[in-house]
Amino acid sequence: MKKIFYLACLFVLCSPAQGKLSVASFPGTFQDMSFKARIDIAREGYKPLLDKKAYQELNIVPGEEVYTDRIIDQMDQEQKQQESDRQNLPHDTYCAKYPDDTKICHTTQAGTQTTPGPTLPSPTQTGQQQPSHFSGRTIGGGDVIENNFIVGGSCYPAARDNNFTNTILTTGKYEKIHPALEKGLITIFRKEGACGTIKNDRCGYTCYGIGSGKQCAGVRVNSRAEAETVYYEKYWKPYGFERLPDVIATDVFLAGMASGPGTALQQFRTFLGLPKKTSSVDSEMIRAVNNYQGDIHNDWLNERDAFLQKVAQQRYKGAVSRGYKNAIELKRKNGCHVRPTEPLYR
C-alpha cells in the first residue's frame, strides 16, 4: 500500500500538465506608455514646482537704491528754503530753526548760540601733504596722504564691523590701479553678498550689487571679478569718479552705486553749493572739494544719512531705518582716509 501511495504522488508531481510554465509579460516602463499618458503624469508631477525658481529669492529689505522723485524734489525744496532763510533771517532766528547747521550756528558750553568765529582749515584742507604714520599695510601699498587734493593715492585698509561680513572678497585687481575704487568695492561686496531677486525690485536679478534690469546696470554677472569690471567700465571711469580727490571719491562712488550715478552726483553738487548742471564729475566740483572747509567725508555721510532716513520713514514707515543706519556706519568707517581701529586684511 505504501508503494502505491508513493507512486501516485510521484505521478502527480512529475505530470507534464502540472509542471507547464505559463507566459508572463514584463511590466511596462514609463517609456512604453503613450505620449498622452506621459504628458499627464509629468503635468501632475511638476505641479508642486510650478512657483519655484532656479535661483534663490532674496528675502531682504529694499536697498538704498529705492528713491522716489517726490522725496528727492522735497529734499531739494527744503535745501533751497534753508539757503533762503540763511540769507534773510536774523542769525538767532535761523539757528533756532536749523540748529544742526554747525557751519553757521556754534554753541558755547552753556548751550547758548553765538556768532560763528573764523574757521581755520585743518591740515587735510590746506593742500599740505600729510603722510600717515600708519604701521599696517595700506590699500595701494604707499603712505596715505590725508588732504583734499591727492588723487590716485593709497587708502587705509578696511575696518571690521559688527553688522557686515569681515572678509575681503575683491580680486585685488584694482588695488594698485585705483585704491579708492578698491576700497569702495570691498565695501560693496561686504554689503552685497548674494545673487537673486527682491520682490518688486526694478533691478531684477541682481548679483554682487549689479542689477540685470534695464533701469539698472542692465548686465547679468556671474562672479565678483565680472562685477568689478562692470563697476569700473560702466561707472567709475565714465562718470569721472576717478577724478575726485581720494578723501571723498570712495564715498560719492558708493552713493552713486546706491541711488544711481546721476542722482548721487547731483546731490553731491547741491551739498557743495553748486548748481545741478551736470551728472558727471567736472572741474568745478573738484575745486569745491579742494576748497571745502571741514570734514567732507563725515559731512557728506551725514547728508546721506538724513536723506536715507527720510526715505525710510516716508516710503517704508521706518521698517528699513536700522538697515540704512548700519550701511551708513559701515561707509563712515571705510572712507579712503579713515584710519581703522581694527584693520581688516585679506
VEXMI-799070 format. One record per residue (C-alpha): x, y, z; residue number from 0; residue in three letters. Coordinates in nm, 2 decimals, always signed. Layout:
// VEXMI-799070
GUMAR  x  y  z  n  res
GUMAR  X  Y  Z  NUM  ALA
...
//
This chain:
// VEXMI-799070
GUMAR  x  y  z  n  res
GUMAR  +0.00  +0.00  +0.00  0  MET
GUMAR  +0.28  +0.25  +0.08  1  LYS
GUMAR  +0.44  +0.18  -0.26  2  LYS
GUMAR  +0.12  +0.25  -0.44  3  ILE
GUMAR  +0.09  +0.58  -0.25  4  PHE
GUMAR  +0.44  +0.69  -0.33  5  TYR
GUMAR  +0.39  +0.61  -0.70  6  LEU
GUMAR  +0.07  +0.81  -0.71  7  ALA
GUMAR  +0.25  +1.12  -0.55  8  CYS
GUMAR  +0.54  +1.09  -0.79  9  LEU
GUMAR  +0.30  +1.08  -1.09  10  PHE
GUMAR  +0.12  +1.40  -0.97  11  VAL
GUMAR  +0.45  +1.59  -0.91  12  LEU
GUMAR  +0.60  +1.49  -1.24  13  CYS
GUMAR  +0.30  +1.52  -1.46  14  SER
GUMAR  +0.36  +1.74  -1.77  15  PRO
GUMAR  +0.03  +1.92  -1.71  16  ALA
GUMAR  +0.13  +2.02  -1.36  17  GLN
GUMAR  +0.48  +2.14  -1.45  18  GLY
GUMAR  +0.39  +2.35  -1.75  19  LYS
GUMAR  +0.50  +2.72  -1.72  20  LEU
GUMAR  +0.26  +3.00  -1.80  21  SER
GUMAR  +0.37  +3.30  -2.01  22  VAL
GUMAR  +0.40  +3.63  -1.82  23  ALA
GUMAR  +0.48  +3.97  -1.98  24  SER
GUMAR  +0.73  +4.20  -1.82  25  PHE
GUMAR  +0.59  +4.51  -1.65  26  PRO
GUMAR  +0.58  +4.82  -1.87  27  GLY
GUMAR  +0.81  +5.12  -1.82  28  THR
GUMAR  +0.74  +5.49  -1.84  29  PHE
GUMAR  +0.88  +5.49  -2.20  30  GLN
GUMAR  +0.63  +5.22  -2.30  31  ASP
GUMAR  +0.33  +5.44  -2.22  32  MET
GUMAR  +0.15  +5.66  -2.47  33  SER
GUMAR  +0.27  +6.01  -2.53  34  PHE
GUMAR  -0.05  +6.15  -2.38  35  LYS
GUMAR  -0.02  +5.93  -2.07  36  ALA
GUMAR  +0.34  +6.05  -2.01  37  ARG
GUMAR  +0.24  +6.42  -2.05  38  ILE
GUMAR  -0.04  +6.37  -1.79  39  ASP
GUMAR  +0.20  +6.22  -1.54  40  ILE
GUMAR  +0.46  +6.49  -1.60  41  ALA
GUMAR  +0.20  +6.76  -1.55  42  ARG
GUMAR  +0.09  +6.62  -1.22  43  GLU
GUMAR  +0.45  +6.56  -1.10  44  GLY
GUMAR  +0.56  +6.91  -1.17  45  TYR
GUMAR  +0.26  +7.09  -1.01  46  LYS
GUMAR  +0.44  +7.13  -0.67  47  PRO
GUMAR  +0.73  +7.30  -0.86  48  LEU
GUMAR  +0.53  +7.55  -1.07  49  LEU
GUMAR  +0.61  +7.85  -0.85  50  ASP
GUMAR  +0.97  +7.76  -0.78  51  LYS
GUMAR  +1.27  +7.94  -0.93  52  LYS
GUMAR  +1.61  +7.81  -1.03  53  ALA
GUMAR  +1.78  +8.08  -0.81  54  TYR
GUMAR  +1.70  +8.18  -0.46  55  GLN
GUMAR  +1.48  +8.48  -0.40  56  GLU
GUMAR  +1.63  +8.72  -0.15  57  LEU
GUMAR  +1.41  +8.78  +0.15  58  ASN
GUMAR  +1.56  +9.12  +0.25  59  ILE
GUMAR  +1.45  +9.47  +0.28  60  VAL
GUMAR  +1.48  +9.71  -0.02  61  PRO
GUMAR  +1.82  +9.85  -0.07  62  GLY
GUMAR  +1.93  +10.22  -0.06  63  GLU
GUMAR  +1.87  +10.25  -0.44  64  GLU
GUMAR  +1.49  +10.28  -0.39  65  VAL
GUMAR  +1.44  +10.65  -0.41  66  TYR
GUMAR  +1.13  +10.84  -0.53  67  THR
GUMAR  +1.13  +11.16  -0.74  68  ASP
GUMAR  +0.89  +11.31  -0.49  69  ARG
GUMAR  +1.13  +11.26  -0.20  70  ILE
GUMAR  +1.42  +11.39  -0.40  71  ILE
GUMAR  +1.22  +11.70  -0.50  72  ASP
GUMAR  +1.11  +11.76  -0.15  73  GLN
GUMAR  +1.47  +11.75  -0.03  74  MET
GUMAR  +1.57  +12.00  -0.29  75  ASP
GUMAR  +1.30  +12.24  -0.19  76  GLN
GUMAR  +1.40  +12.21  +0.18  77  GLU
GUMAR  +1.76  +12.29  +0.09  78  GLN
GUMAR  +1.65  +12.59  -0.12  79  LYS
GUMAR  +1.43  +12.71  +0.17  80  GLN
GUMAR  +1.72  +12.68  +0.41  81  GLN
GUMAR  +1.95  +12.87  +0.18  82  GLU
GUMAR  +1.69  +13.15  +0.16  83  SER
GUMAR  +1.65  +13.15  +0.53  84  ASP
GUMAR  +2.03  +13.17  +0.58  85  ARG
GUMAR  +2.04  +13.49  +0.38  86  GLN
GUMAR  +1.72  +13.65  +0.50  87  ASN
GUMAR  +1.66  +13.55  +0.87  88  LEU
GUMAR  +1.83  +13.70  +1.17  89  PRO
GUMAR  +2.11  +13.48  +1.29  90  HIS
GUMAR  +1.94  +13.37  +1.62  91  ASP
GUMAR  +1.61  +13.30  +1.43  92  THR
GUMAR  +1.79  +13.10  +1.17  93  TYR
GUMAR  +1.98  +12.89  +1.43  94  CYS
GUMAR  +1.67  +12.82  +1.62  95  ALA
GUMAR  +1.52  +12.68  +1.31  96  LYS
GUMAR  +1.82  +12.50  +1.18  97  TYR
GUMAR  +2.02  +12.40  +1.50  98  PRO
GUMAR  +2.21  +12.13  +1.31  99  ASP
GUMAR  +2.38  +12.37  +1.07  100  ASP
GUMAR  +2.71  +12.37  +1.26  101  THR
GUMAR  +2.88  +12.57  +0.99  102  LYS
GUMAR  +2.67  +12.87  +1.08  103  ILE
GUMAR  +2.55  +12.80  +1.43  104  CYS
GUMAR  +2.81  +12.75  +1.70  105  HIS
GUMAR  +2.73  +12.70  +2.07  106  THR
GUMAR  +2.90  +12.77  +2.39  107  THR
GUMAR  +2.94  +12.52  +2.67  108  GLN
GUMAR  +2.62  +12.66  +2.82  109  ALA
GUMAR  +2.44  +12.58  +2.50  110  GLY
GUMAR  +2.37  +12.95  +2.40  111  THR
GUMAR  +2.42  +13.04  +2.04  112  GLN
GUMAR  +2.70  +13.27  +1.94  113  THR
GUMAR  +2.81  +13.42  +1.61  114  THR
GUMAR  +3.04  +13.20  +1.42  115  PRO
GUMAR  +3.41  +13.26  +1.45  116  GLY
GUMAR  +3.67  +13.21  +1.18  117  PRO
GUMAR  +3.71  +12.85  +1.08  118  THR
GUMAR  +4.07  +12.76  +1.05  119  LEU
GUMAR  +4.14  +12.49  +0.78  120  PRO
GUMAR  +4.28  +12.17  +0.91  121  SER
GUMAR  +4.59  +12.02  +0.75  122  PRO
GUMAR  +4.37  +11.80  +0.54  123  THR
GUMAR  +4.23  +12.11  +0.37  124  GLN
GUMAR  +4.54  +12.32  +0.33  125  THR
GUMAR  +4.69  +12.11  +0.05  126  GLY
GUMAR  +4.99  +12.03  +0.26  127  GLN
GUMAR  +5.08  +11.67  +0.22  128  GLN
GUMAR  +5.03  +11.48  +0.55  129  GLN
GUMAR  +5.18  +11.13  +0.51  130  PRO
GUMAR  +5.03  +10.89  +0.75  131  SER
GUMAR  +5.22  +10.71  +1.02  132  HIS
GUMAR  +5.00  +10.40  +1.00  133  PHE
GUMAR  +5.20  +10.09  +1.07  134  SER
GUMAR  +4.98  +9.85  +0.89  135  GLY
GUMAR  +4.95  +9.76  +0.52  136  ARG
GUMAR  +4.76  +10.01  +0.31  137  THR
GUMAR  +4.55  +9.96  +0.00  138  ILE
GUMAR  +4.79  +10.07  -0.27  139  GLY
GUMAR  +5.10  +10.00  -0.06  140  GLY
GUMAR  +5.21  +10.35  +0.00  141  GLY
GUMAR  +5.16  +10.62  +0.26  142  ASP
GUMAR  +4.82  +10.77  +0.28  143  VAL
GUMAR  +4.83  +11.14  +0.20  144  ILE
GUMAR  +4.55  +11.30  +0.41  145  GLU
GUMAR  +4.44  +11.61  +0.22  146  ASN
GUMAR  +4.16  +11.72  -0.01  147  ASN
GUMAR  +4.38  +11.73  -0.32  148  PHE
GUMAR  +4.55  +11.39  -0.37  149  ILE
GUMAR  +4.40  +11.17  -0.64  150  VAL
GUMAR  +4.51  +10.81  -0.70  151  GLY
GUMAR  +4.69  +10.77  -0.37  152  GLY
GUMAR  +4.68  +10.49  -0.12  153  SER
GUMAR  +4.39  +10.43  +0.12  154  CYS
GUMAR  +4.38  +10.29  +0.47  155  TYR
GUMAR  +4.26  +9.92  +0.49  156  PRO
GUMAR  +3.90  +9.83  +0.56  157  ALA
GUMAR  +3.77  +9.83  +0.92  158  ALA
GUMAR  +3.59  +9.55  +1.10  159  ARG
GUMAR  +3.22  +9.58  +1.15  160  ASP
GUMAR  +2.96  +9.41  +1.37  161  ASN
GUMAR  +2.68  +9.41  +1.11  162  ASN
GUMAR  +2.86  +9.30  +0.79  163  PHE
GUMAR  +3.10  +9.03  +0.68  164  THR
GUMAR  +3.46  +9.08  +0.79  165  ASN
GUMAR  +3.61  +8.92  +0.48  166  THR
GUMAR  +3.78  +9.09  +0.18  167  ILE
GUMAR  +3.61  +8.95  -0.12  168  LEU
GUMAR  +3.76  +9.15  -0.41  169  THR
GUMAR  +4.01  +9.00  -0.65  170  THR
GUMAR  +4.26  +9.28  -0.58  171  GLY
GUMAR  +4.27  +9.38  -0.95  172  LYS
GUMAR  +4.22  +9.75  -0.88  173  TYR
GUMAR  +4.43  +9.78  -0.56  174  GLU
GUMAR  +4.73  +9.93  -0.73  175  LYS
GUMAR  +4.54  +10.09  -1.02  176  ILE
GUMAR  +4.27  +10.28  -0.82  177  HIS
GUMAR  +4.30  +10.23  -0.44  178  PRO
GUMAR  +3.99  +10.44  -0.38  179  ALA
GUMAR  +3.79  +10.22  -0.61  180  LEU
GUMAR  +3.93  +9.91  -0.44  181  GLU
GUMAR  +3.82  +10.04  -0.11  182  LYS
GUMAR  +3.47  +10.10  -0.24  183  GLY
GUMAR  +3.45  +9.76  -0.40  184  LEU
GUMAR  +3.55  +9.60  -0.07  185  ILE
GUMAR  +3.26  +9.78  +0.10  186  THR
GUMAR  +3.01  +9.68  -0.18  187  ILE
GUMAR  +3.10  +9.31  -0.16  188  PHE
GUMAR  +3.06  +9.32  +0.22  189  ARG
GUMAR  +2.71  +9.46  +0.18  190  LYS
GUMAR  +2.61  +9.27  -0.14  191  GLU
GUMAR  +2.68  +8.91  -0.06  192  GLY
GUMAR  +2.43  +8.72  -0.27  193  ALA
GUMAR  +2.26  +8.67  -0.60  194  CYS
GUMAR  +1.89  +8.66  -0.67  195  GLY
GUMAR  +1.59  +8.89  -0.69  196  THR
GUMAR  +1.40  +9.11  -0.45  197  ILE
GUMAR  +1.02  +9.13  -0.49  198  LYS
GUMAR  +0.91  +9.44  -0.68  199  ASN
GUMAR  +1.27  +9.54  -0.73  200  ASP
GUMAR  +1.31  +9.72  -1.07  201  ARG
GUMAR  +1.67  +9.59  -1.10  202  CYS
GUMAR  +1.55  +9.23  -1.15  203  GLY
GUMAR  +1.81  +8.95  -1.10  204  TYR
GUMAR  +2.09  +9.11  -0.90  205  THR
GUMAR  +2.44  +8.97  -0.83  206  CYS
GUMAR  +2.70  +9.14  -0.62  207  TYR
GUMAR  +2.51  +9.47  -0.65  208  GLY
GUMAR  +2.48  +9.46  -1.03  209  ILE
GUMAR  +2.12  +9.46  -1.14  210  GLY
GUMAR  +2.03  +9.30  -1.48  211  SER
GUMAR  +1.72  +9.52  -1.53  212  GLY
GUMAR  +1.73  +9.79  -1.80  213  LYS
GUMAR  +1.67  +10.06  -1.54  214  GLN
GUMAR  +1.99  +9.94  -1.35  215  CYS
GUMAR  +2.32  +9.81  -1.49  216  ALA
GUMAR  +2.14  +9.60  -1.75  217  GLY
GUMAR  +2.41  +9.34  -1.72  218  VAL
GUMAR  +2.40  +8.99  -1.57  219  ARG
GUMAR  +2.72  +8.89  -1.39  220  VAL
GUMAR  +2.82  +8.55  -1.26  221  ASN
GUMAR  +3.13  +8.63  -1.05  222  SER
GUMAR  +3.28  +8.91  -0.84  223  ARG
GUMAR  +3.55  +8.95  -1.10  224  ALA
GUMAR  +3.29  +9.03  -1.36  225  GLU
GUMAR  +3.11  +9.27  -1.12  226  ALA
GUMAR  +3.44  +9.46  -1.06  227  GLU
GUMAR  +3.48  +9.51  -1.44  228  THR
GUMAR  +3.13  +9.64  -1.47  229  VAL
GUMAR  +3.18  +9.88  -1.18  230  TYR
GUMAR  +3.50  +10.01  -1.33  231  TYR
GUMAR  +3.40  +10.03  -1.70  232  GLU
GUMAR  +3.03  +10.13  -1.66  233  LYS
GUMAR  +3.05  +10.37  -1.36  234  TYR
GUMAR  +3.39  +10.46  -1.21  235  TRP
GUMAR  +3.55  +10.58  -1.53  236  LYS
GUMAR  +3.26  +10.71  -1.74  237  PRO
GUMAR  +3.11  +10.93  -1.46  238  TYR
GUMAR  +3.45  +11.06  -1.36  239  GLY
GUMAR  +3.46  +10.92  -1.01  240  PHE
GUMAR  +3.83  +10.86  -1.07  241  GLU
GUMAR  +3.89  +11.24  -1.09  242  ARG
GUMAR  +3.76  +11.31  -0.74  243  LEU
GUMAR  +4.01  +11.35  -0.46  244  PRO
GUMAR  +4.06  +11.03  -0.27  245  ASP
GUMAR  +3.92  +11.18  +0.05  246  VAL
GUMAR  +3.57  +11.17  -0.10  247  ILE
GUMAR  +3.59  +10.96  -0.41  248  ALA
GUMAR  +3.50  +10.63  -0.24  249  THR
GUMAR  +3.20  +10.79  -0.06  250  ASP
GUMAR  +3.05  +10.95  -0.37  251  VAL
GUMAR  +3.11  +10.64  -0.57  252  PHE
GUMAR  +2.92  +10.43  -0.31  253  LEU
GUMAR  +2.63  +10.68  -0.32  254  ALA
GUMAR  +2.62  +10.65  -0.69  255  GLY
GUMAR  +2.60  +10.27  -0.68  256  MET
GUMAR  +2.31  +10.30  -0.43  257  ALA
GUMAR  +2.09  +10.57  -0.59  258  SER
GUMAR  +2.23  +10.59  -0.94  259  GLY
GUMAR  +2.54  +10.79  -1.05  260  PRO
GUMAR  +2.35  +11.09  -1.20  261  GLY
GUMAR  +2.13  +11.13  -0.89  262  THR
GUMAR  +2.42  +11.09  -0.64  263  ALA
GUMAR  +2.64  +11.34  -0.83  264  LEU
GUMAR  +2.37  +11.60  -0.85  265  GLN
GUMAR  +2.30  +11.55  -0.47  266  GLN
GUMAR  +2.68  +11.60  -0.41  267  PHE
GUMAR  +2.68  +11.92  -0.62  268  ARG
GUMAR  +2.40  +12.05  -0.40  269  THR
GUMAR  +2.59  +11.95  -0.09  270  PHE
GUMAR  +2.89  +12.15  -0.22  271  LEU
GUMAR  +2.66  +12.45  -0.30  272  GLY
GUMAR  +2.70  +12.41  -0.68  273  LEU
GUMAR  +2.42  +12.42  -0.94  274  PRO
GUMAR  +2.29  +12.10  -1.07  275  LYS
GUMAR  +2.42  +12.13  -1.43  276  LYS
GUMAR  +2.59  +11.80  -1.48  277  THR
GUMAR  +2.57  +11.44  -1.39  278  SER
GUMAR  +2.94  +11.37  -1.40  279  SER
GUMAR  +3.25  +11.49  -1.21  280  VAL
GUMAR  +3.38  +11.82  -1.36  281  ASP
GUMAR  +3.65  +12.08  -1.27  282  SER
GUMAR  +3.40  +12.29  -1.07  283  GLU
GUMAR  +3.32  +12.00  -0.84  284  MET
GUMAR  +3.68  +11.92  -0.79  285  ILE
GUMAR  +3.77  +12.28  -0.70  286  ARG
GUMAR  +3.48  +12.28  -0.45  287  ALA
GUMAR  +3.62  +11.96  -0.29  288  VAL
GUMAR  +3.97  +12.12  -0.28  289  ASN
GUMAR  +3.84  +12.42  -0.10  290  ASN
GUMAR  +3.60  +12.25  +0.13  291  TYR
GUMAR  +3.64  +12.37  +0.49  292  GLN
GUMAR  +3.55  +12.09  +0.73  293  GLY
GUMAR  +3.53  +11.71  +0.74  294  ASP
GUMAR  +3.39  +11.64  +0.40  295  ILE
GUMAR  +3.38  +11.27  +0.45  296  HIS
GUMAR  +3.16  +11.27  +0.76  297  ASN
GUMAR  +2.96  +11.58  +0.65  298  ASP
GUMAR  +2.86  +11.41  +0.32  299  TRP
GUMAR  +2.76  +11.09  +0.50  300  LEU
GUMAR  +2.56  +11.30  +0.75  301  ASN
GUMAR  +2.37  +11.44  +0.44  302  GLU
GUMAR  +2.32  +11.09  +0.30  303  ARG
GUMAR  +2.21  +10.96  +0.64  304  ASP
GUMAR  +1.94  +11.23  +0.67  305  ALA
GUMAR  +1.82  +11.16  +0.32  306  PHE
GUMAR  +1.80  +10.78  +0.37  307  LEU
GUMAR  +1.61  +10.82  +0.70  308  GLN
GUMAR  +1.36  +11.04  +0.53  309  LYS
GUMAR  +1.32  +10.77  +0.25  310  VAL
GUMAR  +1.28  +10.50  +0.52  311  ALA
GUMAR  +1.01  +10.69  +0.70  312  GLN
GUMAR  +0.81  +10.81  +0.41  313  GLN
GUMAR  +0.83  +10.50  +0.19  314  ARG
GUMAR  +0.87  +10.22  +0.44  315  TYR
GUMAR  +0.73  +10.36  +0.76  316  LYS
GUMAR  +1.07  +10.32  +0.93  317  GLY
GUMAR  +1.10  +9.95  +0.86  318  ALA
GUMAR  +1.44  +9.98  +0.70  319  VAL
GUMAR  +1.58  +10.26  +0.91  320  SER
GUMAR  +1.81  +10.04  +1.11  321  ARG
GUMAR  +1.95  +9.88  +0.79  322  GLY
GUMAR  +2.01  +10.21  +0.63  323  TYR
GUMAR  +2.19  +10.33  +0.95  324  LYS
GUMAR  +2.41  +10.02  +0.96  325  ASN
GUMAR  +2.51  +10.08  +0.59  326  ALA
GUMAR  +2.60  +10.44  +0.66  327  ILE
GUMAR  +2.81  +10.34  +0.96  328  GLU
GUMAR  +3.00  +10.09  +0.75  329  LEU
GUMAR  +3.08  +10.36  +0.50  330  LYS
GUMAR  +3.17  +10.60  +0.77  331  ARG
GUMAR  +3.44  +10.37  +0.90  332  LYS
GUMAR  +3.56  +10.28  +0.55  333  ASN
GUMAR  +3.64  +10.61  +0.37  334  GLY
GUMAR  +3.97  +10.62  +0.19  335  CYS
GUMAR  +4.13  +10.84  +0.45  336  HIS
GUMAR  +3.97  +10.69  +0.76  337  VAL
GUMAR  +4.22  +10.51  +0.98  338  ARG
GUMAR  +4.06  +10.18  +1.11  339  PRO
GUMAR  +4.08  +10.10  +1.48  340  THR
GUMAR  +4.05  +9.73  +1.38  341  GLU
GUMAR  +4.21  +9.68  +1.04  342  PRO
GUMAR  +4.07  +9.41  +0.81  343  LEU
GUMAR  +4.30  +9.23  +0.57  344  TYR
GUMAR  +4.27  +8.97  +0.31  345  ARG
//
